[in-house]
Amino acid sequence: MNIRHDVPLAPMTTFELGGAARRFACISNVEELREALDFARREDLDTFVLGGGSNVLVADEGFFGLVLTVSDDSQVLVEDGERPLVRVGAGKTWDDFAAWSVAADLAGVECLAGIPGQVGASPIQNIGAYGQEAGDAIEAVHVVERGSGREQTLTSADCAFGYRDSFFKREGRDRYVVTKVDFRLHRGGRPSLRYGELTREMEDKPLTLASVRDAVLAIRKRKSMLAAPDDPNRRNAGSFFTNPILPAETAAVLKERFGQMPTYEAGEGRAKLSAAWLIENAGFPKGYGKGPAGLSSAHTLCLVNRGEARTSDILALAKEIQQGVQTTFGVELTPEATLLGF
């Protein structure tokens, strides 16, 4: 294991922002991970596991701790049959795994095409898009406990998946490092088609895993949510805010007051609002912003670094938007991106 000093983090994030990590290590196996965690304890350093850098905003001052990346991109078919079990290393690029599953005629993650980052982040964030979530397909998560170095396997129930949420973001926060994830897929299964925008995109098209994946990629491209080097909106972290979930009664009152406000059932007497709609109708249209930070010209949920921004510029814009939505609708927007070094 090689510990590096003062490694710039901006090139490792999709925002392309932030300072350096005081210490940095690339981990290929559990033994190296234990060594790195022991080193951090001896040096009294906080640790942070950086995947694809697609959902993180690094402070301008950087991170005064140890940043770890996991390089294991293995993929093993543990069980075959109608419901195969696939074990995937945390360092595997998420979309490579999603593309492989579609090519192998395995349903379960086809709507999650094009999401940047690595497999190890999928259970933590419970990544989701277009009516599908990673937690729907995850059977188990293999982890190393940071304090003891002990390997554990957590079931899907242990992970307590919720909307962009999991045990790892609550009681398990900063307690574990994900090393592998087990996915239970469905051979020859029907594609998931639960989301209105995706359903409309699929009109007059054959309903296959491949066609759904292609449709998702087309939608994401229109919204500048694919990493295209020629896209001026490319320096972003995807959806910067989560869609607010409120009691259904509260959402009904807001809908009656504001007319066309879209609401969606979120289970157990709760409703989900569209953060993008709230932002736009609070006075922040696509392309909003006069400085180096702004909203994407393709999607109001994306905050973008226009090329010369600092992290402080992104945070100032985020605060302005939060205050505007709060003042207009009385609804609090919560950042989805992880803030590192604050």
C-alpha positions as CSV (number, residue, x, y, z in Angstrom):
1,M,0.0,0.0,0.0
2,N,1.4,3.4,-1.0
3,I,0.3,6.5,0.9
4,R,0.6,9.6,-1.2
5,H,0.7,13.2,0.1
6,D,-1.3,16.3,-0.9
7,V,-3.1,14.7,-3.9
8,P,-5.4,17.1,-5.8
9,L,-9.0,15.9,-5.7
10,A,-10.6,18.2,-8.3
11,P,-9.5,16.0,-11.3
12,M,-11.2,13.0,-9.5
13,T,-14.6,14.6,-9.3
14,T,-17.2,15.5,-11.9
15,F,-17.5,19.0,-10.5
16,E,-13.7,19.4,-11.1
17,L,-13.6,21.5,-7.9
18,G,-11.9,21.5,-4.5
19,G,-8.5,21.2,-2.9
20,A,-6.2,18.4,-2.1
21,A,-6.3,15.3,0.1
22,R,-3.6,15.5,2.8
23,R,-3.2,11.7,2.4
24,F,-4.4,9.4,-0.4
25,A,-4.3,5.6,-1.0
26,C,-5.6,3.3,-3.7
27,I,-6.8,0.0,-2.2
28,S,-6.9,-3.3,-4.2
29,N,-7.9,-5.8,-1.4
30,V,-9.1,-6.1,2.1
31,E,-5.6,-6.4,3.6
32,E,-4.5,-3.1,2.1
33,L,-7.7,-1.6,3.3
34,R,-7.0,-2.7,6.9
35,E,-3.4,-1.3,6.6
36,A,-4.8,2.1,5.4
37,L,-7.4,2.2,8.2
38,D,-4.7,1.3,10.8
39,F,-2.5,4.1,9.4
40,A,-5.4,6.6,9.7
41,R,-6.0,5.6,13.3
42,R,-2.3,6.0,14.2
43,E,-2.1,9.4,12.5
44,D,-5.5,10.5,13.9
45,L,-6.9,11.1,10.4
46,D,-10.5,11.1,9.2
47,T,-11.1,8.8,6.2
48,F,-13.2,9.2,3.2
49,V,-13.9,6.7,0.4
50,L,-14.0,8.3,-3.0
51,G,-15.6,6.4,-5.8
52,G,-16.2,8.0,-9.2
53,G,-16.4,11.5,-7.7
54,S,-19.8,12.0,-9.3
55,N,-21.8,12.9,-6.2
56,V,-19.2,14.8,-4.1
57,L,-18.3,18.5,-3.7
58,V,-14.9,19.0,-2.2
59,A,-14.1,22.1,-0.1
60,D,-11.7,24.7,-1.6
61,E,-9.3,24.0,1.3
62,G,-9.4,20.3,0.5
63,F,-9.7,17.4,3.0
64,F,-7.4,17.2,6.0
65,G,-7.5,13.4,6.2
66,L,-7.0,10.2,4.3
67,V,-8.9,9.6,1.0
68,L,-9.2,6.0,-0.1
69,T,-10.2,4.6,-3.5
70,V,-11.1,1.0,-4.1
71,S,-9.7,-0.5,-7.4
72,D,-11.4,-3.9,-7.2
73,D,-13.6,-4.1,-10.4
74,S,-14.2,-7.8,-10.3
75,Q,-17.5,-9.4,-11.4
76,V,-18.4,-13.0,-10.6
77,L,-21.5,-15.0,-11.4
78,V,-22.1,-16.6,-8.0
79,E,-25.4,-18.3,-8.9
80,D,-26.9,-18.9,-12.3
81,G,-30.4,-19.7,-13.3
82,E,-33.6,-17.6,-13.6
83,R,-32.5,-15.3,-10.8
84,P,-28.7,-15.1,-11.1
85,L,-26.6,-13.6,-8.3
86,V,-23.7,-11.4,-9.4
87,R,-21.0,-10.3,-7.0
88,V,-19.3,-7.0,-8.2
89,G,-16.3,-5.3,-6.8
90,A,-16.8,-1.8,-5.3
91,G,-14.4,-0.3,-7.9
92,K,-16.4,-1.4,-10.9
93,T,-17.7,1.5,-13.0
94,W,-21.5,1.4,-12.4
95,D,-22.5,1.9,-16.0
96,D,-20.2,-0.9,-17.2
97,F,-22.0,-3.2,-14.9
98,A,-25.5,-1.9,-15.9
99,A,-24.5,-2.3,-19.6
100,W,-23.3,-5.8,-19.0
101,S,-26.5,-6.8,-17.3
102,V,-28.6,-5.6,-20.2
103,A,-26.4,-7.3,-22.8
104,A,-26.7,-10.6,-20.7
105,D,-30.6,-10.2,-20.7
106,L,-30.6,-9.7,-17.0
107,A,-33.3,-7.3,-15.7
108,G,-33.0,-5.2,-12.6
109,V,-30.8,-2.2,-13.3
110,E,-31.7,-1.2,-16.9
111,C,-33.2,2.1,-15.9
112,L,-30.0,3.1,-14.0
113,A,-28.0,3.4,-17.3
114,G,-25.6,6.2,-17.5
115,I,-25.4,7.0,-13.8
116,P,-21.8,8.0,-13.2
117,G,-19.7,6.6,-10.3
118,Q,-18.8,3.1,-9.1
119,V,-20.7,0.1,-7.8
120,G,-19.5,0.7,-4.2
121,A,-21.5,3.8,-3.9
122,S,-24.7,2.2,-5.1
123,P,-25.9,0.9,-1.8
124,I,-24.8,3.9,0.2
125,Q,-26.8,6.4,-1.9
126,N,-29.3,3.8,-3.0
127,I,-28.9,5.3,-6.5
128,G,-32.0,5.5,-8.5
129,A,-33.6,6.9,-11.6
130,Y,-36.7,6.6,-13.8
131,G,-38.6,4.5,-11.3
132,Q,-35.9,2.1,-10.4
133,E,-33.4,1.9,-7.5
134,A,-30.3,-0.1,-6.9
135,G,-31.8,-1.4,-3.6
136,D,-34.4,-3.2,-5.6
137,A,-31.7,-5.5,-7.0
138,I,-29.2,-5.6,-4.1
139,E,-29.2,-8.8,-2.1
140,A,-26.2,-8.2,0.1
141,V,-23.3,-5.7,0.7
142,H,-19.9,-6.9,1.7
143,V,-18.1,-4.4,4.0
144,V,-15.2,-3.9,6.3
145,E,-15.9,-2.2,9.6
146,R,-13.6,0.8,9.9
147,G,-13.0,0.5,13.6
148,S,-12.2,-3.2,13.9
149,G,-11.2,-4.1,10.3
150,R,-13.7,-7.0,10.5
151,E,-15.4,-8.2,7.3
152,Q,-19.2,-8.4,7.4
153,T,-22.0,-9.1,5.0
154,L,-25.1,-7.0,5.3
155,T,-28.4,-8.2,3.8
156,S,-30.7,-6.0,1.9
157,A,-32.9,-5.7,5.0
158,D,-29.9,-4.6,7.1
159,C,-29.3,-1.8,4.6
160,A,-32.8,-0.4,5.2
161,F,-33.0,1.2,1.7
162,G,-35.1,4.3,1.3
163,Y,-35.3,7.1,-1.3
164,R,-31.7,8.1,-2.0
165,D,-31.1,6.7,1.5
166,S,-29.8,3.7,3.4
167,F,-28.4,2.5,6.7
168,F,-25.0,3.7,5.5
169,K,-26.2,7.3,5.6
170,R,-27.8,7.0,9.0
171,E,-26.8,4.6,11.8
172,G,-24.0,3.2,9.7
173,R,-22.5,6.5,8.6
174,D,-18.7,6.4,8.5
175,R,-18.6,3.0,10.0
176,Y,-18.0,0.8,7.0
177,V,-16.1,0.6,3.7
178,V,-18.0,-1.3,0.9
179,T,-15.8,-3.9,-0.8
180,K,-18.3,-5.8,-2.9
181,V,-22.1,-5.8,-3.7
182,D,-24.3,-8.8,-4.6
183,F,-27.1,-8.2,-7.1
184,R,-30.0,-10.5,-7.6
185,L,-31.1,-10.1,-11.2
186,H,-33.9,-11.6,-13.4
187,R,-32.9,-13.5,-16.5
188,G,-35.3,-12.6,-19.4
189,G,-37.2,-10.4,-17.0
190,R,-39.5,-7.6,-18.3
191,P,-38.0,-4.1,-18.3
192,S,-39.1,-1.7,-15.6
193,L,-41.4,1.0,-17.0
194,R,-42.8,3.0,-14.0
195,Y,-41.7,6.6,-14.7
196,G,-43.9,8.9,-16.8
197,E,-41.0,10.5,-18.8
198,L,-39.5,7.2,-19.6
199,T,-42.9,5.8,-20.6
200,R,-43.4,8.6,-23.0
201,E,-39.9,8.1,-24.5
202,M,-40.7,4.5,-25.1
203,E,-43.9,5.1,-27.1
204,D,-43.9,3.2,-30.4
205,K,-40.7,1.4,-29.4
206,P,-40.2,-2.3,-28.7
207,L,-40.2,-3.0,-24.9
208,T,-36.8,-4.6,-24.3
209,L,-34.0,-4.2,-21.8
210,A,-31.8,-2.7,-24.5
211,S,-34.4,-0.3,-25.8
212,V,-35.2,0.9,-22.2
213,R,-31.5,1.4,-21.6
214,D,-31.2,3.4,-24.9
215,A,-34.2,5.5,-23.9
216,V,-32.7,6.3,-20.5
217,L,-29.4,7.3,-22.1
218,A,-31.2,9.6,-24.5
219,I,-33.1,11.3,-21.8
220,R,-30.0,11.7,-19.7
221,K,-28.1,13.2,-22.6
222,R,-30.7,15.8,-23.2
223,K,-30.4,16.8,-19.6
224,S,-26.6,16.9,-19.7
225,M,-26.4,14.0,-17.2
226,L,-23.9,12.1,-19.3
227,A,-20.2,12.8,-19.1
228,A,-19.8,14.3,-22.6
229,P,-16.5,16.2,-23.0
230,D,-18.1,18.7,-25.4
231,D,-21.1,19.5,-23.1
232,P,-20.7,23.0,-21.4
233,N,-22.9,21.7,-18.5
234,R,-20.7,18.6,-17.9
235,R,-19.0,19.8,-14.7
236,N,-21.8,18.8,-12.3
237,A,-22.8,16.2,-9.8
238,G,-26.1,15.2,-11.4
239,S,-29.1,16.1,-9.3
240,F,-27.8,18.4,-6.6
241,F,-30.9,18.3,-4.5
242,T,-33.2,15.4,-3.6
243,N,-36.9,15.6,-4.4
244,P,-38.6,16.6,-1.1
245,I,-40.9,14.0,0.6
246,L,-43.7,15.5,2.7
247,P,-46.8,14.2,4.5
248,A,-49.5,13.7,1.8
249,E,-51.8,16.2,3.5
250,T,-49.1,18.9,3.3
251,A,-48.4,18.1,-0.3
252,A,-52.2,18.3,-1.1
253,V,-52.4,21.8,0.5
254,L,-49.4,23.0,-1.6
255,K,-50.9,21.5,-4.8
256,E,-54.2,23.2,-4.1
257,R,-52.5,26.5,-3.5
258,F,-50.0,26.4,-6.4
259,G,-52.1,24.6,-9.0
260,Q,-49.9,22.7,-11.4
261,M,-47.4,21.5,-8.8
262,P,-46.6,17.9,-9.6
263,T,-46.9,15.4,-6.7
264,Y,-46.2,11.6,-6.6
265,E,-47.2,9.0,-4.1
266,A,-44.2,8.1,-1.8
267,G,-45.9,5.4,0.3
268,E,-47.2,5.4,3.9
269,G,-49.2,8.6,3.6
270,R,-46.4,10.6,2.1
271,A,-45.9,12.4,-1.2
272,K,-42.9,13.4,-3.3
273,L,-42.5,16.8,-4.9
274,S,-40.4,17.7,-7.9
275,A,-37.3,19.6,-6.8
276,A,-36.8,20.7,-10.4
277,W,-40.3,22.2,-10.6
278,L,-39.9,24.0,-7.2
279,I,-36.6,25.5,-8.3
280,E,-37.9,26.7,-11.7
281,N,-41.1,28.1,-10.2
282,A,-39.2,29.9,-7.4
283,G,-37.5,32.0,-10.1
284,F,-34.5,29.9,-11.1
285,P,-34.8,28.9,-14.7
286,K,-32.4,26.7,-16.7
287,G,-29.1,28.5,-17.2
288,Y,-29.7,30.8,-14.2
289,G,-26.6,32.5,-12.8
290,K,-24.3,35.2,-14.0
291,G,-21.0,34.1,-12.5
292,P,-18.8,31.0,-12.8
293,A,-21.5,28.8,-11.1
294,G,-24.9,28.4,-12.5
295,L,-27.8,26.1,-13.3
296,S,-27.5,23.7,-16.2
297,S,-29.1,25.0,-19.4
298,A,-30.6,21.5,-19.7
299,H,-31.9,20.8,-16.2
300,T,-32.7,23.0,-13.2
301,L,-31.6,20.2,-10.7
302,C,-28.0,20.4,-12.0
303,L,-25.7,23.0,-10.5
304,V,-22.7,23.4,-12.8
305,N,-19.1,24.7,-12.7
306,R,-18.9,26.8,-15.8
307,G,-15.1,26.4,-15.8
308,E,-13.7,29.0,-13.4
309,A,-15.9,28.3,-10.4
310,R,-14.7,27.6,-6.8
311,T,-16.6,25.3,-4.5
312,S,-17.7,28.4,-2.5
313,D,-19.4,29.7,-5.7
314,I,-21.4,26.4,-6.0
315,L,-22.4,26.6,-2.3
316,A,-23.5,30.2,-2.6
317,L,-25.7,29.4,-5.5
318,A,-27.1,26.3,-3.7
319,K,-28.0,28.5,-0.7
320,E,-29.6,31.1,-2.8
321,I,-31.8,28.4,-4.4
322,Q,-32.7,26.9,-1.1
323,Q,-33.7,30.2,0.3
324,G,-35.8,31.0,-2.8
325,V,-37.7,27.7,-2.6
326,Q,-38.2,28.1,1.1
327,T,-39.6,31.6,0.7
328,T,-41.9,30.7,-2.2
329,F,-43.2,27.3,-1.1
330,G,-42.1,26.8,2.5
331,V,-40.3,23.7,1.4
332,E,-36.7,22.8,2.4
333,L,-34.4,21.4,-0.3
334,T,-31.8,18.9,0.9
335,P,-28.5,18.5,-1.0
336,E,-28.0,15.1,-2.5
337,A,-24.3,15.7,-3.1
338,T,-21.8,14.8,-0.4
339,L,-19.9,17.7,1.0
340,L,-16.3,16.8,1.8
341,G,-13.9,18.9,3.9
342,F,-16.4,21.1,5.5
